Every structure is written in C-alpha cells, then in structure tokens.
Amino acid sequence: MEFSISTKASNYINEKGGEVVIYKGKRSLGGCSGATIPTPMMKLGNPDRSHENYQLIKEAGITIYLANELQKYKGTAKIELDKILFWKSLSFDYLRDN
C-alpha cells in the first residue's frame, strides 16, 4: 500500500500527536440487506492492539501503523483534511490498483 497525504492533513495529524492507524474495517453497503465489505479504514492515534500487529511507516512527517493484514493490499491510501468553517476532519479514501 502506498500513501498520499496532503500537507494540510499532515500538519493536522502532527497537531494531534503525529500518529494514525490504518486497519481492516467493514463498510456498510447500505440498503435493506445490511451487507458489509472489508476495507481499509483510518483513525488518529495509537493502535488498540499490540504494536507487533502493525508495520511502522514514516510518511510525510507522521507515523503510520499499518495493520499486518493490509500489507498485501495494492493501492493508495489517500488522506486529506476537510474544513467547514471552524470544524476540521480527516478524510480517508483507499483507491485499489486494478
């Protein structure tokens, strides 16, 4: 997995401690079926599990904990900062290579 992190997102992450965790989560497909698909997801901070479950990556001045089960994923994790008035939040998109 490769990473694309905007400068604004990197600055924001550093203000909040300088660490993010990329883990395998589930995203709802919506609708009445309630189906979910496994997909990479992101959160600010330190991992909840032992650090041996993650690969440590330094990128754009931040520390990324990449879950071991995602190391085979081919694609790009794109992290950007969204800002509406005074409210800031990170957006995370995983773009899979074909």
Secondary structure, 3 states (H helix, E strand, C coil): CEEEECHHHHHHHHHCCCEEEEEEEEEECCCCCCCEEEEEEEEECCCCCCHHHEEEEEECCEEEEEEHHHCCCCEEEEEEEEEECCEEEEEEEEEECC
